[in-house]
Amino acid sequence: MKKITIGLAIGLGLLSGQAFAAGDAAAGQAKAAVCAACHGADGIAMIPGYPNLKGQNEQYIVSSINAYKNKERTGGLAAVMQAQASMLSDADIANLAAYYASLK
């Protein structure tokens, strides 16, 4: 019984890891031109109060963009991000996250 439980835990962990690693950084770079206006061409925001995206955790970016897309984030400049996020597909979001996470 213990072996089955451990096997299931490992299997689920591998599957969830694959789901998070689905982004294409090159495709994300091509899509990031719109983001650059506020978050900087290199992912370092030039405007105070705007977050830096360079080197940010990939899954954090995915969950953040999805929160804007689903109107779960409403503070600050959320209206701007909600509008931008609403135009992104799940693949776009994964690709953008992979791109910004790859910047070191």
OpenMM code with the backbone's topology and positions (N, CA, C; nanometers):
from openmm import Vec3, app, unit

residues = "MET LYS LYS ILE THR ILE GLY LEU ALA ILE GLY LEU GLY LEU LEU SER GLY GLN ALA PHE ALA ALA GLY ASP ALA ALA ALA GLY GLN ALA LYS ALA ALA VAL CYS ALA ALA CYS HIS GLY ALA ASP GLY ILE ALA MET ILE PRO GLY TYR PRO ASN LEU LYS GLY GLN ASN GLU GLN TYR ILE VAL SER SER ILE ASN ALA TYR LYS ASN LYS GLU ARG THR GLY GLY LEU ALA ALA VAL MET GLN ALA GLN ALA SER MET LEU SER ASP ALA ASP ILE ALA ASN LEU ALA ALA TYR TYR ALA SER LEU LYS".split()
positions = [
    Vec3(0.0819, -0.1194, 0.0000),
    Vec3(0.0000, 0.0000, 0.0000),
    Vec3(0.0865, 0.1261, 0.0000),
    Vec3(0.1947, 0.1216, 0.0773),
    Vec3(0.2845, 0.2363, 0.0855),
    Vec3(0.3483, 0.2651, -0.0506),
    Vec3(0.3857, 0.1587, -0.1236),
    Vec3(0.4483, 0.1760, -0.2543),
    Vec3(0.3520, 0.2392, -0.3541),
    Vec3(0.2267, 0.2018, -0.3474),
    Vec3(0.1264, 0.2585, -0.4380),
    Vec3(0.1079, 0.4077, -0.4099),
    Vec3(0.0987, 0.4419, -0.2839),
    Vec3(0.0816, 0.5821, -0.2456),
    Vec3(0.2003, 0.6662, -0.2905),
    Vec3(0.3194, 0.6159, -0.2693),
    Vec3(0.4401, 0.6876, -0.3112),
    Vec3(0.4441, 0.6998, -0.4639),
    Vec3(0.4098, 0.5929, -0.5319),
    Vec3(0.4075, 0.5949, -0.6783),
    Vec3(0.3087, 0.6971, -0.7324),
    Vec3(0.1915, 0.7026, -0.6726),
    Vec3(0.0918, 0.8003, -0.7149),
    Vec3(0.1400, 0.9433, -0.6899),
    Vec3(0.1995, 0.9653, -0.5762),
    Vec3(0.2495, 1.0988, -0.5430),
    Vec3(0.3565, 1.1428, -0.6422),
    Vec3(0.4474, 1.0541, -0.6754),
    Vec3(0.5532, 1.0865, -0.7714),
    Vec3(0.4936, 1.1107, -0.9100),
    Vec3(0.4017, 1.0245, -0.9501),
    Vec3(0.3376, 1.0394, -1.0812),
    Vec3(0.2631, 1.1708, -1.0950),
    Vec3(0.1878, 1.2070, -0.9933),
    Vec3(0.1151, 1.3334, -0.9972),
    Vec3(0.2108, 1.4520, -0.9969),
    Vec3(0.3185, 1.4398, -0.9230),
    Vec3(0.4187, 1.5460, -0.9213),
    Vec3(0.4816, 1.5661, -1.0587),
    Vec3(0.5102, 1.4579, -1.1266),
    Vec3(0.5689, 1.4679, -1.2603),
    Vec3(0.4701, 1.5289, -1.3585),
    Vec3(0.3456, 1.4886, -1.3516),
    Vec3(0.2448, 1.5441, -1.4409),
    Vec3(0.2248, 1.6926, -1.4168),
    Vec3(0.2178, 1.7336, -1.2922),
    Vec3(0.1974, 1.8753, -1.2639),
    Vec3(0.3196, 1.9564, -1.3061),
    Vec3(0.4375, 1.9026, -1.2929),
    Vec3(0.5583, 1.9708, -1.3368),
    Vec3(0.5607, 1.9904, -1.4864),
    Vec3(0.5123, 1.8932, -1.5616),
    Vec3(0.5067, 1.9056, -1.7059),
    Vec3(0.4063, 2.0113, -1.7476),
    Vec3(0.2959, 2.0212, -1.6767),
    Vec3(0.1948, 2.1205, -1.7098),
    Vec3(0.2498, 2.2614, -1.6909),
    Vec3(0.3375, 2.2825, -1.5927),
    Vec3(0.3912, 2.4143, -1.5655),
    Vec3(0.5053, 2.4495, -1.6602),
    Vec3(0.5677, 2.3527, -1.7200),
    Vec3(0.6850, 2.3768, -1.8036),
    Vec3(0.6497, 2.3808, -1.9518),
    Vec3(0.5274, 2.4192, -1.9842),
    Vec3(0.4797, 2.4109, -2.1218),
    Vec3(0.5077, 2.5359, -2.2043),
    Vec3(0.5603, 2.6413, -2.1438),
    Vec3(0.5798, 2.7655, -2.2164),
    Vec3(0.6973, 2.7630, -2.3120),
    Vec3(0.6849, 2.8395, -2.4201),
    Vec3(0.7887, 2.8544, -2.5218),
    Vec3(0.8447, 2.9957, -2.5099),
    Vec3(0.9656, 3.0071, -2.4574),
    Vec3(1.0260, 3.1378, -2.4305),
    Vec3(1.0412, 3.2213, -2.5579),
    Vec3(1.0753, 3.1588, -2.6700),
    Vec3(1.0917, 3.2333, -2.7956),
    Vec3(0.9587, 3.2937, -2.8404),
    Vec3(0.8514, 3.2171, -2.8295),
    Vec3(0.7187, 3.2687, -2.8640),
    Vec3(0.6779, 3.3784, -2.7665),
    Vec3(0.7147, 3.3627, -2.6409),
    Vec3(0.6851, 3.4644, -2.5410),
    Vec3(0.7578, 3.5941, -2.5691),
    Vec3(0.8804, 3.5854, -2.6134),
    Vec3(0.9579, 3.7052, -2.6461),
    Vec3(0.8889, 3.7829, -2.7584),
    Vec3(0.8388, 3.7110, -2.8582),
    Vec3(0.7698, 3.7767, -2.9692),
    Vec3(0.6422, 3.8452, -2.9215),
    Vec3(0.5768, 3.7878, -2.8237),
    Vec3(0.4501, 3.8412, -2.7720),
    Vec3(0.4727, 3.9537, -2.6705),
    Vec3(0.5918, 3.9675, -2.6166),
    Vec3(0.6204, 4.0593, -2.5060),
    Vec3(0.6324, 4.2060, -2.5456),
    Vec3(0.6242, 4.2381, -2.6727),
    Vec3(0.6399, 4.3774, -2.7154),
    Vec3(0.5368, 4.4683, -2.6482),
    Vec3(0.4153, 4.4221, -2.6345),
    Vec3(0.3107, 4.5023, -2.5701),
    Vec3(0.3431, 4.5230, -2.4226),
    Vec3(0.3968, 4.4215, -2.3580),
    Vec3(0.4304, 4.4280, -2.2155),
    Vec3(0.5409, 4.5296, -2.1886),
    Vec3(0.6289, 4.5473, -2.2868),
    Vec3(0.7464, 4.6326, -2.2705),
    Vec3(0.7098, 4.7777, -2.2409),
    Vec3(0.5957, 4.8229, -2.2856),
    Vec3(0.5558, 4.9615, -2.2636),
    Vec3(0.5520, 4.9953, -2.1140),
    Vec3(0.5101, 4.9013, -2.0328),
    Vec3(0.5009, 4.9257, -1.8881),
    Vec3(0.6087, 4.8522, -1.8083),
    Vec3(0.6476, 4.7331, -1.8558),
    Vec3(0.7392, 4.6488, -1.7791),
    Vec3(0.8821, 4.6517, -1.8310),
    Vec3(0.9100, 4.7366, -1.9305),
    Vec3(1.0448, 4.7516, -1.9836),
    Vec3(1.0785, 4.6488, -2.0892),
    Vec3(1.1612, 4.6908, -2.1847),
    Vec3(1.2003, 4.6025, -2.2956),
    Vec3(1.2753, 4.4794, -2.2462),
    Vec3(1.3458, 4.4928, -2.1343),
    Vec3(1.4228, 4.3809, -2.0802),
    Vec3(1.3564, 4.3207, -1.9555),
    Vec3(1.2306, 4.3595, -1.9308),
    Vec3(1.1601, 4.3074, -1.8137),
    Vec3(1.1844, 4.3850, -1.6862),
    Vec3(1.2613, 4.4937, -1.6957),
    Vec3(1.2858, 4.5807, -1.5808),
    Vec3(1.2053, 4.7088, -1.6046),
    Vec3(1.1043, 4.7305, -1.5220),
    Vec3(1.0146, 4.8444, -1.5383),
    Vec3(1.0880, 4.9756, -1.5124),
    Vec3(1.0651, 5.0720, -1.5987),
    Vec3(1.1247, 5.2039, -1.5833),
    Vec3(1.0310, 5.2978, -1.5065),
    Vec3(0.9063, 5.2564, -1.4912),
    Vec3(0.8056, 5.3394, -1.4253),
    Vec3(0.7882, 5.2908, -1.2814),
    Vec3(0.8068, 5.3793, -1.1843),
    Vec3(0.7891, 5.3380, -1.0445),
    Vec3(0.6483, 5.2804, -1.0212),
    Vec3(0.6427, 5.1735, -0.9454),
    Vec3(0.5152, 5.1100, -0.9147),
    Vec3(0.4788, 4.9965, -1.0080),
    Vec3(0.5471, 4.9860, -1.1204),
    Vec3(0.5229, 4.8757, -1.2132),
    Vec3(0.6200, 4.7628, -1.1784),
    Vec3(0.5731, 4.6401, -1.1738),
    Vec3(0.6623, 4.5307, -1.1333),
    Vec3(0.7628, 4.4904, -1.2409),
    Vec3(0.8799, 4.4497, -1.1949),
    Vec3(0.9798, 4.3903, -1.2836),
    Vec3(0.9375, 4.2470, -1.3120),
    Vec3(0.9491, 4.2054, -1.4370),
    Vec3(0.9141, 4.0689, -1.4746),
    Vec3(1.0370, 3.9827, -1.5014),
    Vec3(1.1508, 4.0455, -1.5240),
    Vec3(1.2754, 3.9741, -1.5531),
    Vec3(1.3094, 3.8772, -1.4401),
    Vec3(1.3229, 3.7490, -1.4749),
    Vec3(1.3631, 3.6482, -1.3785),
    Vec3(1.2549, 3.6069, -1.2798),
    Vec3(1.1346, 3.6573, -1.2982),
    Vec3(1.0246, 3.6232, -1.2072),
    Vec3(0.9896, 3.4747, -1.2219),
    Vec3(0.9396, 3.4165, -1.1168),
    Vec3(0.8977, 3.2766, -1.1176),
    Vec3(0.7897, 3.2540, -1.2233),
    Vec3(0.8097, 3.1540, -1.3070),
    Vec3(0.7196, 3.1264, -1.4192),
    Vec3(0.5755, 3.1016, -1.3746),
    Vec3(0.5583, 3.0158, -1.2761),
    Vec3(0.4223, 2.9849, -1.2312),
    Vec3(0.3555, 3.1063, -1.1675),
    Vec3(0.4327, 3.1911, -1.1021),
    Vec3(0.3780, 3.3133, -1.0437),
    Vec3(0.3231, 3.4050, -1.1530),
    Vec3(0.3971, 3.4186, -1.2624),
    Vec3(0.3499, 3.5020, -1.3732),
    Vec3(0.2209, 3.4450, -1.4306),
    Vec3(0.2164, 3.3136, -1.4510),
    Vec3(0.0955, 3.2502, -1.5036),
    Vec3(-0.0231, 3.2780, -1.4115),
    Vec3(-0.0056, 3.2545, -1.2828),
    Vec3(-0.1177, 3.2731, -1.1904),
    Vec3(-0.1574, 3.4205, -1.1802),
    Vec3(-0.0616, 3.5107, -1.1879),
    Vec3(-0.0922, 3.6534, -1.1815),
    Vec3(-0.1718, 3.6991, -1.3035),
    Vec3(-0.1259, 3.6618, -1.4214),
    Vec3(-0.1980, 3.7018, -1.5431),
    Vec3(-0.3377, 3.6410, -1.5436),
    Vec3(-0.3481, 3.5152, -1.5027),
    Vec3(-0.4803, 3.4523, -1.4974),
    Vec3(-0.5714, 3.5216, -1.3967),
    Vec3(-0.5160, 3.5679, -1.2854),
    Vec3(-0.5967, 3.6405, -1.1867),
    Vec3(-0.6497, 3.7712, -1.2459),
    Vec3(-0.5684, 3.8397, -1.3243),
    Vec3(-0.6171, 3.9599, -1.3923),
    Vec3(-0.7231, 3.9225, -1.4958),
    Vec3(-0.6958, 3.8200, -1.5716),
    Vec3(-0.7889, 3.7764, -1.6770),
    Vec3(-0.9248, 3.7394, -1.6184),
    Vec3(-0.9243, 3.6769, -1.5019),
    Vec3(-1.0482, 3.6353, -1.4356),
    Vec3(-1.1054, 3.7434, -1.3442),
    Vec3(-1.0456, 3.8624, -1.3484),
    Vec3(-1.0874, 3.9782, -1.2681),
    Vec3(-1.0849, 3.9499, -1.1185),
    Vec3(-0.9887, 3.8683, -1.0775),
    Vec3(-0.9680, 3.8384, -0.9361),
    Vec3(-0.8736, 3.9399, -0.8715),
    Vec3(-0.7953, 4.0095, -0.9515),
    Vec3(-0.7100, 4.1184, -0.9034),
    Vec3(-0.7762, 4.2481, -0.9465),
    Vec3(-0.8010, 4.3347, -0.8498),
    Vec3(-0.8770, 4.4558, -0.8806),
    Vec3(-0.8115, 4.5841, -0.8331),
    Vec3(-0.7001, 4.5778, -0.7633),
    Vec3(-0.6377, 4.6980, -0.7085),
    Vec3(-0.5472, 4.7678, -0.8082),
    Vec3(-0.5080, 4.8890, -0.7741),
    Vec3(-0.4095, 4.9638, -0.8531),
    Vec3(-0.4491, 4.9800, -0.9980),
    Vec3(-0.3630, 4.9356, -1.0863),
    Vec3(-0.3866, 4.9471, -1.2301),
    Vec3(-0.4458, 4.8187, -1.2883),
    Vec3(-0.5264, 4.7510, -1.2088),
    Vec3(-0.5831, 4.6228, -1.2517),
    Vec3(-0.6641, 4.6355, -1.3800),
    Vec3(-0.7326, 4.7464, -1.3994),
    Vec3(-0.8135, 4.7620, -1.5206),
    Vec3(-0.7272, 4.7526, -1.6464),
    Vec3(-0.6069, 4.8097, -1.6396),
    Vec3(-0.5151, 4.8028, -1.7540),
    Vec3(-0.4725, 4.6580, -1.7783),
    Vec3(-0.4326, 4.5902, -1.6711),
    Vec3(-0.3883, 4.4509, -1.6845),
    Vec3(-0.5036, 4.3580, -1.7226),
    Vec3(-0.6227, 4.3839, -1.6723),
    Vec3(-0.7389, 4.3006, -1.7090),
    Vec3(-0.7638, 4.3088, -1.8591),
    Vec3(-0.7543, 4.4297, -1.9140),
    Vec3(-0.7746, 4.4466, -2.0580),
    Vec3(-0.6677, 4.3728, -2.1375),
    Vec3(-0.5416, 4.3859, -2.0945),
    Vec3(-0.4328, 4.3170, -2.1644),
    Vec3(-0.4465, 4.1657, -2.1521),
    Vec3(-0.4734, 4.1183, -2.0320),
    Vec3(-0.4827, 3.9743, -2.0069),
    Vec3(-0.5997, 3.9104, -2.0810),
    Vec3(-0.7071, 3.9854, -2.0989),
    Vec3(-0.8251, 3.9299, -2.1659),
    Vec3(-0.7964, 3.8917, -2.3112),
    Vec3(-0.6916, 3.9504, -2.3685),
    Vec3(-0.6563, 3.9215, -2.5079),
    Vec3(-0.5585, 3.8049, -2.5220),
    Vec3(-0.5161, 3.7475, -2.4102),
    Vec3(-0.4155, 3.6413, -2.4141),
    Vec3(-0.4797, 3.5033, -2.4011),
    Vec3(-0.4322, 3.4115, -2.4830),
    Vec3(-0.4741, 3.2711, -2.4703),
    Vec3(-0.3913, 3.2060, -2.3591),
    Vec3(-0.4294, 3.0859, -2.3200),
    Vec3(-0.3506, 3.0130, -2.2198),
    Vec3(-0.2086, 2.9897, -2.2695),
    Vec3(-0.1942, 2.9617, -2.3989),
    Vec3(-0.0606, 2.9401, -2.4566),
    Vec3(0.0207, 3.0692, -2.4523),
    Vec3(-0.0428, 3.1826, -2.4843),
    Vec3(0.0265, 3.3113, -2.4775),
    Vec3(0.0788, 3.3371, -2.3367),
    Vec3(-0.0060, 3.3114, -2.2378),
    Vec3(0.0317, 3.3340, -2.0983),
    Vec3(0.1500, 3.2452, -2.0600),
    Vec3(0.1434, 3.1177, -2.0965),
    Vec3(0.2533, 3.0249, -2.0661),
    Vec3(0.3820, 3.0691, -2.1349),
    Vec3(0.3706, 3.1149, -2.2579),
    Vec3(0.4883, 3.1586, -2.3328),
    Vec3(0.5500, 3.2850, -2.2737),
    Vec3(0.4666, 3.3809, -2.2379),
    Vec3(0.5175, 3.5022, -2.1743),
    Vec3(0.5862, 3.4696, -2.0425),
    Vec3(0.5250, 3.3832, -1.9649),
    Vec3(0.5835, 3.3441, -1.8361),
    Vec3(0.7183, 3.2755, -1.8567),
    Vec3(0.7259, 3.1870, -1.9553),
    Vec3(0.8523, 3.1183, -1.9828),
    Vec3(0.9594, 3.2182, -2.0262),
    Vec3(0.9209, 3.3155, -2.1071),
    Vec3(1.0163, 3.4156, -2.1542),
    Vec3(1.0716, 3.4978, -2.0372),
    Vec3(0.9830, 3.5572, -1.9588),
    Vec3(1.0302, 3.6427, -1.8489),
    Vec3(1.1076, 3.5632, -1.7445),
    Vec3(1.0669, 3.4402, -1.7181),
    Vec3(1.1387, 3.3569, -1.6223),
    Vec3(1.2780, 3.3221, -1.6728),
    Vec3(1.2938, 3.3149, -1.8047),
    Vec3(1.4248, 3.2773, -1.8623),
    Vec3(1.5260, 3.3915, -1.8571),
    Vec3(1.4804, 3.5142, -1.8384),
    Vec3(1.5715, 3.6280, -1.8325),
    Vec3(1.6452, 3.6304, -1.6998),
    Vec3(1.7741, 3.6363, -1.7044),
    Vec3(1.8546, 3.6361, -1.5804),
    Vec3(1.9410, 3.7573, -1.5737),
] * unit.nanometer
topology = app.Topology()
chain = topology.addChain("A")
for resn in residues:
    res = topology.addResidue(resn, chain)
    for name in ("N", "CA", "C"):
        topology.addAtom(name, app.Element.getBySymbol(name[0]), res)
